[in-house]
Every structure is written in structure tokens, then in C-alpha cells.
Amino acid sequence: MRALLPLLRTGWGWRAGPPAAARLPRGKSAGPGPHGAMAQAFYRTEERGQLYSPDYRLFFKNVAGHYISPFHDIPLKVDSTENLFNMVVEVPRWTNAKMEIATKEPLNPIKQDIKNGKLRYVANIFPHKGYIWNYGALPQTWEDPHQKDKSTDCCGDNDPIDVCEIGSKVLSCGEVIHVKILGILALIDQGETDWKIIAINVNDPEASKFHDIDDVKKYKPGYLEATLNWFRFYKVPEGKPENQFAFNGEFKNKAFALEVIKSTHECWKTLLMKKCDGGAISCTNVQVCDSPFHCTQEEARSIVELVSSSPNKGSKEEEQVWHFLGK
């Protein structure tokens, strides 16, 4: 009988307590800053298949080497009292491949999104190259497609809540970092609420300057305006109309963002406890012991072993095309 990680009940739900084995390996440094590389030290990734192919999957492991779900098994909050959250990086800044947590696959590996049989890449819309932030998601959150948001009057988009990390470092796909929440934007995408959290890596050299959304305006002038335009136009090259926003495109502050995160975390809890209709969402998890979707480490390993590890030859990133949408 294997030992399970203790799950600590907090105001934000479940948090897996790291075992003694979660300490950094001998000889390894936590790095600069109060939190150093601890988030990344707790998690590892394992690639299956070839990057930029339909078969590519990036699975997650905990410090003990056991497969986990980045959607369900990585705790939302780093500390129950601080404004400090875990973020799963899906898309590094300046890249184009639309990588995302596969919410409908067991253990929710990261894969490249496919639409109409083709791998998806976001367009380069002058003057921007690919994504203009490190883009990812907050684990243990879910925007319920059956629940109308009281702020936007639209239902959720059936995904974890998205994060735009505005720090200076270009991160890697699959990194798990600690972020400070600064604000939020309410994108309305084809009638669905698609919240975009604005956050900064706690280990960014300038992180101490940033406490709320006004600090982004002060220390990174033009970044929020560029963010709004990016989300407004990024689907236009596909022949779709401009995206719309709630609140006339106004960025809401940290307090507002924290309430939205809390609400989406509650939605995730009802999903994982089978108290709502999750549709095709896969809730398979390894560490939330109370969940009816909980599986053993052996079962998780079997799930991964079913995925081909053989790389497909000839896969390469899409050729770069630039779009000019000036009026």
C-alpha cells in the first residue's frame, strides 16, 4: 500500500503537503530570491512524441517521479496567506505554437491544439511576434461552461483560467512558477467568458515593484494596451471578427482578480468531486484523495505508457508569416 501525500484543507481547497523527499537534491541550490527554483524543483516533465506534431505530449511528474495532472494535482496556491500562486507555463513568450493543457485527456498533458485537422499557431500581427507574454494557466481552476458569470453575463469557456506572465525572462513550456496576481481582463470569445489574469513571476528582478494593475501601467507603459490589442485582433487573420471585452476592455485590479480566481477554484472543486456535469473533461488525478476520479500511481503510469514515445520524423514549426492590420 503506497503512502499518499497529505492534503491540507485551506480556504482555497486542497493543497498537497510535500513529503520530506521534496527537499532539493543534495548539492542543488534553490537559486536567487526567497522562493528560488522551488516550484520547478517540485515538478519535472517528460516528452512523448515529436514537438510540432499531433502526437506530441508533455507529461508532468512530481518530485518523487510519479506522474501527475498539471490541471488537478498541482495546488493553486503556494501559500494560503500570500498573493502567491502556481502557474503552469504552456506557451513561452515570442513563440507561436498554441500549446495547452489537454483538459479532455487523462492526466492532462500539454499538447499542441488542433483545429480542422491542422496544428494551431497564433499569427504574427505587426509589431508583435507570437505571444507577447509567457502564457499559461492556474491549476485547480475551471471556467464552468454551464455557469453564467455575474460580471460578464456569459458562461465560462470550459478551461482553466489563463495567465499572462509579464516578467522579463522567457520561460519554457511545462515550467511551474510562482506568480503574483496583479489584475485581470475579461475577454468575451464567441459568447464565452475567457478571463486573462495579469501576473508576474515572483523571481523576476523587478517583481518587488509590482503589487497591483496600476504598477503595470507605471513600470511597463504600453504593455496593457498591447495586451488588449493582441487579444482583440489575434483571430482576425483566421477570418474571424475582432474579439470583444466586458467592461469596455478595462483591466480590473488585483482584488477583483482574486475573487474571480476564488470562484473558478470553487467551480473546479465541484468538477473534481463530481458535483456538476464536466462533460468530456478528464478529472483523473493522483493526489486529490477525496475525489472519485482519483487513481493510483500504477494506473497513472499505465496511462502514460499507452502514449507513443517514438518521435515522428520531419516535424517542424510553421513558417513565419506577418499580418499588418493597420487602419
C-alpha positions as CSV (number, residue, x, y, z in Angstrom):
1,M,0.0,0.0,0.0
2,R,1.6,3.2,-1.1
3,A,1.6,6.4,1.1
4,L,-0.4,9.3,-0.2
5,L,0.6,12.9,0.2
6,P,-1.2,14.6,3.0
7,L,-3.9,17.0,1.6
8,L,-4.2,20.2,3.6
9,R,-7.6,21.9,3.6
10,T,-7.3,25.6,3.1
11,G,-9.7,28.4,2.3
12,W,-8.8,27.8,-1.3
13,G,-9.4,24.0,-1.2
14,W,-6.8,21.2,-1.4
15,R,-3.1,21.6,-1.2
16,A,-0.7,18.7,-1.3
17,G,1.8,18.8,1.5
18,P,5.3,18.0,0.1
19,P,7.0,15.0,1.7
20,A,10.5,15.1,3.1
21,A,11.7,13.8,-0.3
22,A,10.5,17.1,-1.8
23,R,13.6,18.9,-0.4
24,L,16.1,19.9,-3.1
25,P,18.6,17.2,-4.0
26,R,22.0,17.4,-2.3
27,G,24.2,19.9,-4.0
28,K,21.4,21.7,-5.7
29,S,20.7,25.4,-4.9
30,A,17.2,26.9,-4.7
31,G,18.5,29.9,-6.7
32,P,18.1,33.6,-6.0
33,G,15.2,35.2,-4.3
34,P,13.1,33.9,-1.4
35,H,11.3,31.3,-3.5
36,G,14.2,30.4,-5.8
37,A,13.5,27.5,-8.0
38,M,11.3,25.6,-5.5
39,A,8.3,25.5,-7.8
40,Q,10.3,23.9,-10.6
41,A,12.1,21.7,-8.1
42,F,8.8,20.0,-7.2
43,Y,7.9,19.2,-10.8
44,R,9.5,17.6,-13.8
45,T,8.3,17.0,-17.4
46,E,8.6,14.1,-19.8
47,E,8.1,14.4,-23.5
48,R,6.4,11.9,-25.7
49,G,6.3,12.2,-29.5
50,Q,7.9,14.9,-31.6
51,L,7.4,18.6,-31.0
52,Y,5.1,20.3,-33.6
53,S,3.3,17.1,-34.3
54,P,-0.2,15.9,-33.4
55,D,1.3,13.1,-31.3
56,Y,3.4,15.4,-29.1
57,R,2.6,15.2,-25.3
58,L,4.3,16.8,-22.3
59,F,3.6,14.9,-19.1
60,F,4.2,16.1,-15.6
61,K,5.9,14.3,-12.7
62,N,6.2,15.3,-9.0
63,V,9.5,15.3,-7.1
64,A,9.1,11.6,-6.3
65,G,9.0,10.8,-10.0
66,H,5.3,9.9,-10.1
67,Y,3.1,11.1,-13.0
68,I,0.5,13.7,-12.0
69,S,-2.0,16.0,-13.7
70,P,-0.9,19.7,-14.0
71,F,-4.6,20.6,-14.1
72,H,-5.6,18.8,-10.9
73,D,-2.6,17.8,-8.8
74,I,-0.6,21.0,-8.7
75,P,-2.0,23.2,-6.0
76,L,-3.5,26.6,-6.9
77,K,-1.9,28.5,-4.1
78,V,1.7,28.3,-2.9
79,D,0.8,29.7,0.5
80,S,-2.7,30.2,1.9
81,T,-1.9,33.7,3.3
82,E,0.2,35.2,0.5
83,N,-0.7,36.5,-3.0
84,L,1.4,33.7,-4.4
85,F,0.0,31.2,-7.0
86,N,1.4,28.4,-9.1
87,M,1.3,28.9,-12.8
88,V,1.8,26.2,-15.4
89,V,3.6,27.7,-18.5
90,E,2.1,26.5,-21.7
91,V,3.5,28.9,-24.3
92,P,6.9,30.7,-24.0
93,R,6.9,34.4,-24.9
94,W,7.7,35.2,-28.6
95,T,6.6,31.7,-29.8
96,N,3.6,30.8,-31.9
97,A,2.6,27.2,-31.4
98,K,-0.7,27.1,-29.4
99,M,0.3,24.7,-26.7
100,E,-2.2,23.9,-24.0
101,I,-3.2,21.6,-21.1
102,A,-5.2,18.8,-22.7
103,T,-8.2,19.0,-20.5
104,K,-10.0,16.1,-22.1
105,E,-7.1,13.6,-21.9
106,P,-6.2,11.5,-18.8
107,L,-3.5,13.3,-16.7
108,N,-3.9,16.4,-18.9
109,P,-0.5,16.6,-20.6
110,I,0.4,19.7,-22.6
111,K,-0.2,19.2,-26.3
112,Q,-0.5,21.5,-29.4
113,D,-4.0,22.4,-30.2
114,I,-5.5,21.2,-33.4
115,K,-8.3,22.8,-35.4
116,N,-9.8,21.4,-38.6
117,G,-7.1,18.8,-38.7
118,K,-4.2,21.3,-38.6
119,L,-1.9,22.2,-35.7
120,R,-2.6,25.7,-34.5
121,Y,-0.2,28.6,-34.5
122,V,-1.1,32.1,-33.5
123,A,-0.4,34.7,-36.2
124,N,2.3,37.3,-36.1
125,I,0.4,40.6,-36.1
126,F,2.7,43.5,-36.6
127,P,4.5,44.6,-34.5
128,H,4.1,41.5,-32.3
129,K,5.9,38.2,-32.7
130,G,3.8,35.3,-31.4
131,Y,2.6,35.5,-27.8
132,I,3.8,38.7,-26.1
133,W,4.0,37.2,-22.6
134,N,4.7,33.8,-21.1
135,Y,1.2,32.3,-21.4
136,G,-0.3,29.6,-19.3
137,A,-2.9,28.6,-16.7
138,L,-3.6,28.5,-13.0
139,P,-4.0,24.8,-11.9
140,Q,-7.1,23.8,-9.9
141,T,-9.3,26.4,-11.6
142,W,-12.1,25.9,-14.1
143,E,-14.4,28.3,-16.0
144,D,-17.7,26.4,-15.9
145,P,-19.5,26.5,-19.3
146,H,-22.8,26.0,-17.6
147,Q,-22.5,28.8,-15.0
148,K,-23.1,32.4,-16.1
149,D,-20.6,34.8,-14.7
150,K,-22.4,37.6,-12.9
151,S,-19.8,40.2,-14.1
152,T,-19.9,39.4,-17.8
153,D,-23.3,37.7,-18.2
154,C,-21.6,35.0,-20.2
155,C,-20.8,31.4,-19.3
156,G,-17.2,30.1,-18.9
157,D,-15.0,28.7,-21.7
158,N,-14.6,25.2,-20.1
159,D,-10.8,25.7,-19.4
160,P,-8.5,26.5,-16.5
161,I,-8.1,30.3,-16.1
162,D,-5.5,31.8,-18.4
163,V,-2.4,33.7,-17.2
164,C,-0.3,36.3,-19.0
165,E,3.1,36.5,-17.1
166,I,4.8,39.8,-17.8
167,G,8.2,39.3,-16.3
168,S,11.4,39.8,-18.3
169,K,12.5,36.1,-18.6
170,V,11.4,33.9,-21.5
171,L,10.2,30.7,-19.8
172,S,9.9,27.2,-21.1
173,C,6.8,25.1,-21.9
174,G,6.0,23.0,-18.8
175,E,7.7,25.2,-16.2
176,V,5.8,25.6,-13.0
177,I,6.5,29.0,-11.5
178,H,5.2,31.1,-8.6
179,V,3.4,34.3,-9.6
180,K,2.0,37.4,-8.0
181,I,-1.5,38.3,-9.3
182,L,-1.8,41.9,-10.5
183,G,-5.1,42.2,-12.3
184,I,-7.4,40.7,-14.9
185,L,-9.0,41.3,-18.3
186,A,-12.4,39.9,-19.3
187,L,-12.3,38.6,-22.9
188,I,-15.5,37.6,-24.5
189,D,-14.7,34.9,-27.0
190,Q,-17.6,33.8,-29.2
191,G,-20.0,34.5,-26.4
192,E,-17.9,32.8,-23.7
193,T,-16.1,34.4,-20.7
194,D,-12.4,33.9,-21.1
195,W,-10.6,35.6,-18.2
196,K,-7.0,36.6,-18.6
197,I,-5.0,37.0,-15.4
198,I,-2.1,39.5,-15.5
199,A,0.7,38.3,-13.2
200,I,4.5,38.4,-12.7
201,N,7.0,35.8,-11.8
202,V,7.9,36.3,-8.2
203,N,11.6,35.7,-9.1
204,D,11.6,38.4,-11.7
205,P,14.2,41.1,-10.9
206,E,11.5,43.8,-10.8
207,A,8.8,41.7,-9.1
208,S,9.1,43.8,-5.8
209,K,7.8,46.8,-7.7
210,F,4.6,45.2,-8.8
211,H,1.6,44.9,-6.4
212,D,-1.5,45.8,-8.5
213,I,-2.6,46.6,-12.0
214,D,-1.6,50.3,-11.8
215,D,2.0,49.2,-11.3
216,V,2.0,47.6,-14.7
217,K,0.8,50.9,-16.2
218,K,3.6,52.7,-14.3
219,Y,6.6,50.5,-14.8
220,K,5.7,48.8,-18.2
221,P,3.9,51.6,-20.0
222,G,2.1,50.4,-23.2
223,Y,2.1,46.7,-22.1
224,L,-1.6,46.6,-21.1
225,E,-2.6,48.5,-24.3
226,A,-0.6,46.0,-26.4
227,T,-2.2,43.1,-24.5
228,L,-5.7,44.4,-25.2
229,N,-4.9,44.8,-28.9
230,W,-3.3,41.4,-29.1
231,F,-6.5,39.7,-27.8
232,R,-8.7,41.9,-29.9
233,F,-7.0,41.0,-33.2
234,Y,-5.4,37.6,-32.8
235,K,-8.1,35.7,-34.6
236,V,-8.7,38.2,-37.4
237,P,-6.1,36.5,-39.7
238,E,-8.2,33.4,-39.5
239,G,-11.1,35.3,-41.0
240,K,-12.9,35.8,-37.7
241,P,-14.2,39.1,-36.3
242,E,-12.4,41.1,-33.6
243,N,-12.9,39.8,-30.1
244,Q,-15.0,41.7,-27.6
245,F,-14.4,42.5,-23.9
246,A,-16.5,43.1,-20.8
247,F,-16.1,46.4,-19.0
248,N,-15.2,48.1,-22.3
249,G,-11.7,46.5,-22.2
250,E,-10.9,47.8,-18.7
251,F,-8.3,45.9,-16.7
252,K,-9.6,45.1,-13.3
253,N,-7.4,45.2,-10.2
254,K,-5.8,42.5,-8.1
255,A,-8.7,42.3,-5.6
256,F,-11.2,41.7,-8.5
257,A,-8.8,39.1,-10.0
258,L,-8.5,37.2,-6.7
259,E,-12.3,37.0,-6.4
260,V,-12.5,35.6,-10.0
261,I,-9.8,33.1,-9.2
262,K,-11.5,32.0,-6.0
263,S,-14.8,31.5,-7.9
264,T,-13.1,29.4,-10.6
265,H,-11.4,27.3,-7.9
266,E,-14.8,26.6,-6.4
267,C,-16.0,25.5,-9.8
268,W,-13.0,23.2,-10.1
269,K,-13.8,21.6,-6.7
270,T,-17.3,20.8,-7.8
271,L,-16.0,19.4,-11.0
272,L,-13.4,17.1,-9.3
273,M,-15.9,15.9,-6.7
274,K,-18.4,15.0,-9.4
275,K,-21.0,17.5,-8.2
276,C,-21.5,19.0,-11.7
277,D,-21.5,18.0,-15.3
278,G,-18.0,18.1,-16.5
279,G,-18.8,16.7,-20.0
280,A,-15.7,15.4,-21.7
281,I,-13.2,17.0,-19.2
282,S,-10.9,14.4,-17.7
283,C,-10.6,14.6,-14.0
284,T,-8.2,11.8,-13.5
285,N,-5.8,12.7,-10.6
286,V,-3.2,11.2,-8.4
287,Q,-3.2,13.4,-5.3
288,V,-6.7,14.6,-4.5
289,C,-7.6,11.5,-2.5
290,D,-11.2,12.6,-1.8
291,S,-12.0,12.8,-5.5
292,P,-14.0,9.9,-7.1
293,F,-11.6,10.3,-10.1
294,H,-8.5,9.6,-8.0
295,C,-6.2,6.9,-9.5
296,T,-3.1,5.1,-8.3
297,Q,0.5,5.8,-9.3
298,E,0.4,2.5,-11.2
299,E,-2.7,3.5,-13.1
300,A,-1.2,6.8,-13.9
301,R,2.0,5.1,-15.3
302,S,-0.2,2.9,-17.4
303,I,-1.9,5.9,-18.9
304,V,1.4,7.4,-20.0
305,E,2.8,4.1,-21.3
306,L,-0.1,4.0,-23.8
307,V,1.1,7.2,-25.4
308,S,3.7,6.6,-28.1
309,S,7.2,7.8,-27.2
310,S,8.5,7.3,-30.7
311,P,9.3,10.7,-32.4
312,N,7.8,11.4,-35.8
313,K,10.4,12.5,-38.3
314,G,10.0,15.6,-40.3
315,S,8.0,17.7,-37.8
316,K,8.9,21.4,-37.8
317,E,7.5,24.7,-36.7
318,E,5.2,26.5,-39.1
319,E,6.8,29.1,-41.4
320,Q,6.5,32.6,-40.2
321,V,4.0,35.0,-41.8
322,W,3.4,38.5,-40.8
323,H,0.0,40.3,-40.8
324,F,-0.5,44.0,-41.0
325,L,-3.9,45.2,-39.7
326,G,-3.3,48.9,-39.5
327,K,-6.3,51.1,-40.3
